[in-house]
Amino acid sequence: MQYKVVIIDDERWTREVIKNLVKWDELGLIIVGESSDGDFGLELIQKFKPDIIITDVHMPNMNGIQLVSHLRKSGNDAEILIISGYDDFDYIHSAMKLDVTDYLLKPIKPDELNEQLVCCTKKLDSRSKKEKWDYEIAASGFLEVPWAKQFYDLKASAHDSLYSDDADAIKRVFDDLIQLVDEKGVTSEPKGVMICMYYILMSQLQLFIREKAFTVRDFFGATETSFVFNHDSTSLEMLRFICDLYCKASRDIQISIKNRHRLDIGLIKAYIEENFTESISLEQTASRFYVSKEYLSKTFKATVGVGFSDYVASLRMEKAKTLILEHNIPIKDVGFMVGYIEQPHFYKKFKKYFSMTPGEMKQTLKIDNKSEQ
């Protein structure tokens, strides 16, 4: 199983270090976003719903502790690693009270970071297995009421309607369920009957989502469901609530599946052009657009005429040229500014692309300027 990660740190260098130290493929992790402050980090989390969040403590706007506190209060149960340059007991104590996985000190140690990410993935694996087990147990449960057969027939119809890509078909089934509940006076039944119906209907929705290779969090995030168990809640409210979830899951999954087979290359190019100075990759972009990296690679090259990596490299090289010739940026800083962590790698790519080194290009500019004078 692959888990999504968001990195939040106001120091770009730290974000790059994290990206280079983690054994992403080996751990089954993929970066879906990164941010330099807590406010934008929160937006990324709300948009991408990552399984793991790596965040600094001291950041502009919203700091790491405030961010985690906000997430926990809103019901977000992602695994969180806090990284900080401050060995401060108050910060550590606050972080641990918010149920973070660990509080790591800078400079970041590769083994320590990867070990804690292993802990995160193990917790997520365990949680996923428990959810699946709970739902499968509920699905095999039974409703001890005279009208159980009618309920199970409609449950099966609700399951079939999920594949229809037709919200009206789903609503018709739930209208029949609501009518059944109303006719049989379920509101007067023990609370356990309503809760049993809830788990049975939610179990098959959960399994449908898993079958399509998604997770419940992908569609519902931290959607509040505890009201179902409140004393004043009714079976009719519960059925309308679940109907909405069925409609949303069916619609969103169909859209995601269609996107897998109909790529908007223009949109992908725009995404690359906006992010090419970051640690963008074929795998990350494929995940962002819900397609396999093989399909993206093949379609991108067929449409654009060059491969994904070559396209990213060309944008970086042209940007590097502009920084050197027009903005007179020191060469030692240029590679980092266009997305390369290691200077030798940047020099190699630059010379291959322009048939000269950055220094030679800068020298050419000086010669041209002298001749003009």
C-alpha positions as CSV (number, residue, x, y, z in Angstrom):
1,M,0.0,0.0,0.0
2,Q,1.2,3.5,-0.8
3,Y,0.9,6.4,1.7
4,K,0.8,10.1,0.9
5,V,3.2,12.6,2.6
6,V,3.1,16.4,3.0
7,I,6.3,18.2,4.1
8,I,6.0,21.6,5.8
9,D,9.1,23.6,6.7
10,D,10.0,27.3,6.1
11,E,13.5,26.3,5.1
12,R,13.7,25.0,1.5
13,W,17.0,23.4,2.2
14,T,15.5,21.3,5.0
15,R,12.6,20.2,2.7
16,E,15.2,19.1,0.1
17,V,17.2,17.3,2.7
18,I,14.1,15.3,3.9
19,K,13.3,14.5,0.3
20,N,16.8,13.1,-0.3
21,L,17.1,11.2,3.0
22,V,13.9,9.2,2.9
23,K,13.7,5.8,1.3
24,W,10.4,6.7,-0.5
25,D,10.0,3.7,-2.8
26,E,11.2,1.2,-0.2
27,L,8.7,2.5,2.4
28,G,5.8,2.9,0.0
29,L,5.6,6.7,0.4
30,I,5.0,9.4,-2.1
31,I,5.2,13.2,-1.6
32,V,1.9,14.9,-2.7
33,G,2.8,18.4,-1.5
34,E,5.2,20.7,0.3
35,S,4.8,24.1,1.9
36,S,7.0,26.8,3.6
37,D,4.4,27.9,6.2
38,G,1.6,26.5,8.3
39,D,-1.3,28.3,6.6
40,F,-0.5,26.9,3.2
41,G,0.4,23.6,4.7
42,L,-3.0,23.4,6.2
43,E,-4.5,24.0,2.7
44,L,-2.4,21.3,1.2
45,I,-3.5,18.9,4.0
46,Q,-7.2,19.7,3.4
47,K,-6.7,19.2,-0.3
48,F,-4.6,16.1,-0.5
49,K,-5.5,14.4,2.8
50,P,-2.0,12.9,3.4
51,D,-1.5,9.9,5.6
52,I,1.8,11.3,7.0
53,I,2.7,14.9,7.8
54,I,6.3,16.1,8.4
55,T,6.3,19.6,9.8
56,D,8.7,22.1,11.4
57,V,7.8,23.9,14.6
58,H,8.9,27.5,14.0
59,M,7.3,28.8,10.8
60,P,5.7,32.0,9.6
61,N,1.9,32.5,10.2
62,M,0.8,29.3,11.8
63,N,3.6,27.4,13.7
64,G,3.8,23.6,13.8
65,I,2.2,23.1,17.2
66,Q,-0.8,25.3,16.2
67,L,-1.1,23.4,12.9
68,V,-1.2,20.0,14.6
69,S,-3.6,21.3,17.3
70,H,-5.9,22.5,14.6
71,L,-5.7,19.2,12.7
72,R,-6.5,17.1,15.9
73,K,-9.4,19.3,16.8
74,S,-10.9,18.9,13.3
75,G,-10.6,15.1,13.6
76,N,-7.5,14.6,11.4
77,D,-5.7,11.4,12.5
78,A,-2.7,11.5,10.2
79,E,0.6,10.3,11.5
80,I,2.7,13.4,12.3
81,L,6.5,13.8,12.6
82,I,7.7,17.2,14.1
83,I,11.2,18.3,13.1
84,S,12.8,21.2,14.9
85,G,16.1,22.9,15.6
86,Y,15.0,23.6,19.2
87,D,15.4,21.1,22.0
88,D,12.7,22.8,24.0
89,F,10.8,20.8,26.6
90,D,7.6,22.8,26.3
91,Y,7.4,22.2,22.5
92,I,8.2,18.5,22.9
93,H,5.6,18.2,25.7
94,S,3.0,20.0,23.6
95,A,3.7,17.9,20.6
96,M,3.4,14.6,22.5
97,K,0.1,15.7,24.0
98,L,-1.2,16.1,20.5
99,D,-0.3,12.5,19.7
100,V,2.5,13.0,17.2
101,T,4.6,10.0,16.2
102,D,7.9,11.7,17.3
103,Y,9.8,14.9,17.8
104,L,13.1,14.9,15.8
105,L,15.9,17.4,16.3
106,K,17.9,19.0,13.5
107,P,20.3,18.2,12.0
108,I,18.2,15.3,10.7
109,K,19.7,11.9,11.0
110,P,18.8,9.6,8.0
111,D,18.4,6.4,10.1
112,E,16.3,8.1,12.7
113,L,14.0,9.7,10.1
114,N,13.5,6.5,8.2
115,E,12.9,4.5,11.4
116,Q,10.1,6.9,12.5
117,L,8.6,6.8,9.0
118,V,8.6,3.0,9.3
119,C,6.7,3.4,12.6
120,C,4.2,5.6,10.8
121,T,3.6,3.1,8.0
122,K,3.2,0.2,10.5
123,K,0.5,2.2,12.4
124,L,-1.2,3.0,9.1
125,D,-1.1,-0.6,8.0
126,S,-2.5,-1.7,11.4
127,R,-5.3,0.9,11.2
128,S,-6.2,-0.1,7.7
129,K,-6.4,-3.8,8.6
130,K,-8.5,-3.0,11.6
131,E,-10.9,-0.9,9.5
132,K,-11.2,-3.6,7.0
133,W,-11.7,-6.3,9.6
134,D,-14.4,-4.1,11.5
135,Y,-16.3,-3.5,8.3
136,E,-16.1,-7.1,7.1
137,I,-17.4,-8.2,10.6
138,A,-20.2,-5.7,10.3
139,A,-21.0,-6.8,6.7
140,S,-21.4,-10.4,7.9
141,G,-23.6,-9.3,10.7
142,F,-27.3,-9.8,10.8
143,L,-30.4,-7.8,11.6
144,E,-32.7,-9.5,14.1
145,V,-36.0,-7.9,12.9
146,P,-39.0,-9.3,11.0
147,W,-38.2,-7.1,8.0
148,A,-34.5,-8.1,7.8
149,K,-34.9,-9.8,4.3
150,Q,-36.4,-6.6,2.8
151,F,-33.6,-4.6,4.3
152,Y,-30.9,-7.0,2.9
153,D,-32.5,-7.0,-0.6
154,L,-32.4,-3.2,-0.6
155,K,-28.8,-3.3,0.7
156,A,-27.9,-5.4,-2.3
157,S,-29.6,-2.9,-4.6
158,A,-27.7,-0.1,-2.9
159,H,-24.4,-2.0,-3.6
160,D,-25.3,-2.4,-7.3
161,S,-26.3,1.2,-7.6
162,L,-22.7,2.3,-6.7
163,Y,-21.5,1.0,-10.1
164,S,-24.2,2.8,-12.0
165,D,-22.7,6.3,-12.1
166,D,-26.2,7.5,-11.5
167,A,-27.0,9.5,-8.4
168,D,-30.7,9.2,-9.1
169,A,-30.5,5.4,-9.0
170,I,-28.7,5.5,-5.6
171,K,-31.3,8.0,-4.3
172,R,-34.2,5.8,-5.4
173,V,-32.8,2.8,-3.4
174,F,-32.4,4.9,-0.3
175,D,-35.9,6.3,-0.8
176,D,-37.1,2.7,-0.6
177,L,-35.0,2.1,2.5
178,I,-36.4,5.3,4.1
179,Q,-39.9,4.1,3.2
180,L,-39.2,0.7,4.7
181,V,-37.9,2.2,7.9
182,D,-40.9,4.6,8.1
183,E,-43.4,1.8,7.5
184,K,-41.9,-0.6,10.0
185,G,-41.6,2.0,12.7
186,V,-37.9,1.6,13.1
187,T,-37.7,4.9,15.1
188,S,-39.3,2.9,17.9
189,E,-36.8,0.1,17.7
190,P,-33.8,-0.2,20.0
191,K,-30.9,2.1,19.1
192,G,-28.9,-1.0,18.3
193,V,-31.0,-1.7,15.2
194,M,-30.1,1.7,13.7
195,I,-26.4,1.3,14.5
196,C,-26.5,-2.2,12.9
197,M,-28.0,-0.8,9.7
198,Y,-25.4,1.9,9.7
199,Y,-22.5,-0.5,9.9
200,I,-23.9,-2.9,7.3
201,L,-24.5,-0.1,4.8
202,M,-21.2,1.6,5.5
203,S,-19.3,-1.7,5.3
204,Q,-20.2,-2.3,1.7
205,L,-19.4,1.3,0.8
206,Q,-16.0,0.9,2.4
207,L,-15.3,-2.3,0.5
208,F,-16.5,-0.7,-2.7
209,I,-14.0,2.1,-2.3
210,R,-11.2,-0.3,-1.4
211,E,-12.0,-2.4,-4.5
212,K,-11.4,0.7,-6.6
213,A,-8.0,1.1,-5.0
214,F,-8.9,4.2,-3.0
215,T,-9.3,4.9,0.7
216,V,-12.3,6.3,2.6
217,R,-10.1,9.3,3.6
218,D,-9.6,10.1,-0.1
219,F,-13.3,11.0,-0.4
220,F,-14.6,11.8,3.0
221,G,-11.6,13.1,4.9
222,A,-12.6,13.6,8.5
223,T,-16.3,13.7,7.9
224,E,-18.1,13.6,11.2
225,T,-20.1,10.4,11.7
226,S,-20.5,10.3,15.5
227,F,-23.9,12.0,15.4
228,V,-25.3,8.6,14.3
229,F,-24.7,7.4,17.8
230,N,-26.2,10.4,19.6
231,H,-29.3,9.8,21.6
232,D,-31.5,12.2,19.5
233,S,-30.4,11.0,16.1
234,T,-32.9,9.1,13.9
235,S,-32.8,6.3,11.4
236,L,-34.1,8.6,8.7
237,E,-31.3,11.1,9.3
238,M,-28.7,8.3,9.2
239,L,-30.1,6.9,5.9
240,R,-30.0,10.4,4.3
241,F,-26.5,10.9,5.5
242,I,-25.3,7.5,4.1
243,C,-27.2,8.2,0.8
244,D,-25.1,11.4,0.4
245,L,-21.9,9.4,1.0
246,Y,-22.9,6.8,-1.5
247,C,-23.6,9.5,-4.1
248,K,-20.3,11.3,-3.5
249,A,-18.2,8.1,-3.6
250,S,-19.8,6.8,-6.8
251,R,-19.4,10.2,-8.5
252,D,-15.9,10.9,-7.4
253,I,-14.6,7.4,-8.1
254,Q,-16.1,7.5,-11.6
255,I,-14.4,10.9,-12.2
256,S,-11.1,9.6,-11.0
257,I,-11.3,6.5,-13.1
258,K,-12.1,8.5,-16.2
259,N,-9.2,10.8,-15.5
260,R,-6.9,7.7,-15.5
261,H,-7.8,7.1,-19.1
262,R,-8.2,10.7,-20.3
263,L,-5.2,12.8,-19.5
264,D,-5.3,16.6,-20.0
265,I,-1.7,17.0,-21.0
266,G,-2.2,20.8,-21.1
267,L,-3.1,20.7,-17.4
268,I,-0.1,18.5,-16.7
269,K,2.3,20.8,-18.5
270,A,0.9,23.8,-16.5
271,Y,1.5,21.8,-13.3
272,I,5.1,21.0,-14.4
273,E,5.8,24.6,-15.4
274,E,4.5,25.8,-12.0
275,N,6.5,23.3,-10.0
276,F,9.7,22.4,-12.0
277,T,12.0,24.2,-9.6
278,E,10.8,21.8,-6.8
279,S,11.5,18.1,-6.5
280,I,9.0,17.1,-9.1
281,S,9.0,13.6,-10.5
282,L,7.1,11.4,-12.9
283,E,5.8,9.3,-10.0
284,Q,4.6,12.3,-8.0
285,T,2.9,13.8,-11.0
286,A,1.2,10.5,-11.9
287,S,-0.1,10.2,-8.4
288,R,-1.3,13.8,-8.5
289,F,-3.4,13.1,-11.6
290,Y,-4.5,9.5,-10.6
291,V,-2.7,7.7,-13.4
292,S,0.1,5.2,-13.5
293,K,3.6,6.5,-14.2
294,E,3.8,4.2,-17.2
295,Y,0.7,5.6,-18.8
296,L,1.7,9.2,-18.0
297,S,5.2,8.7,-19.5
298,K,3.8,7.2,-22.7
299,T,1.0,9.7,-23.2
300,F,3.2,12.7,-22.4
301,K,5.9,11.8,-24.8
302,A,3.4,11.0,-27.6
303,T,1.6,14.3,-27.1
304,V,4.5,16.7,-26.3
305,G,7.2,15.0,-28.4
306,V,9.7,14.7,-25.5
307,G,9.8,12.6,-22.4
308,F,8.7,13.9,-19.0
309,S,12.2,14.1,-17.5
310,D,13.6,15.8,-20.6
311,Y,10.8,18.4,-20.5
312,V,11.4,19.2,-16.9
313,A,15.2,19.4,-17.6
314,S,14.6,21.8,-20.4
315,L,12.5,24.2,-18.2
316,R,15.2,24.1,-15.6
317,M,18.0,24.7,-18.0
318,E,16.3,27.7,-19.6
319,K,15.5,29.1,-16.2
320,A,19.2,28.6,-15.2
321,K,20.3,30.4,-18.3
322,T,18.1,33.3,-17.5
323,L,19.3,33.5,-13.9
324,I,22.9,33.5,-15.1
325,L,22.7,35.9,-18.0
326,E,19.9,38.3,-17.0
327,H,20.0,38.3,-13.2
328,N,23.7,37.7,-12.6
329,I,22.9,35.1,-9.9
330,P,26.0,33.4,-8.5
331,I,26.5,30.1,-10.3
332,K,26.8,28.2,-6.9
333,D,23.2,29.2,-6.2
334,V,21.6,28.7,-9.6
335,G,21.4,24.9,-9.5
336,F,19.6,24.8,-6.2
337,M,17.2,27.5,-7.4
338,V,16.1,25.4,-10.4
339,G,15.6,22.2,-8.5
340,Y,19.0,20.5,-8.3
341,I,20.4,19.6,-4.8
342,E,23.9,18.4,-6.0
343,Q,26.1,20.9,-7.8
344,P,27.9,18.3,-9.9
345,H,24.6,16.9,-11.2
346,F,23.5,20.4,-12.2
347,Y,26.8,21.1,-14.0
348,K,26.6,17.8,-15.9
349,K,23.0,18.5,-17.0
350,F,23.8,22.1,-18.0
351,K,26.8,21.2,-20.1
352,K,24.9,18.4,-21.8
353,Y,22.1,20.8,-22.7
354,F,24.1,23.9,-23.7
355,S,27.4,22.2,-24.7
356,M,29.2,24.6,-22.3
357,T,29.5,24.9,-18.5
358,P,27.7,27.6,-16.5
359,G,31.0,29.4,-16.0
360,E,31.8,29.3,-19.8
361,M,28.3,30.8,-20.5
362,K,28.9,33.6,-18.0
363,Q,32.4,34.3,-19.5
364,T,30.8,34.5,-22.9
365,L,28.4,37.2,-21.6
366,K,31.4,39.2,-20.2
367,I,33.2,39.0,-23.6
368,D,30.0,40.1,-25.4
369,N,29.5,43.0,-23.1
370,K,33.2,44.1,-23.6
371,S,32.9,43.9,-27.4
372,E,29.7,46.1,-27.3
373,Q,31.6,48.7,-25.3
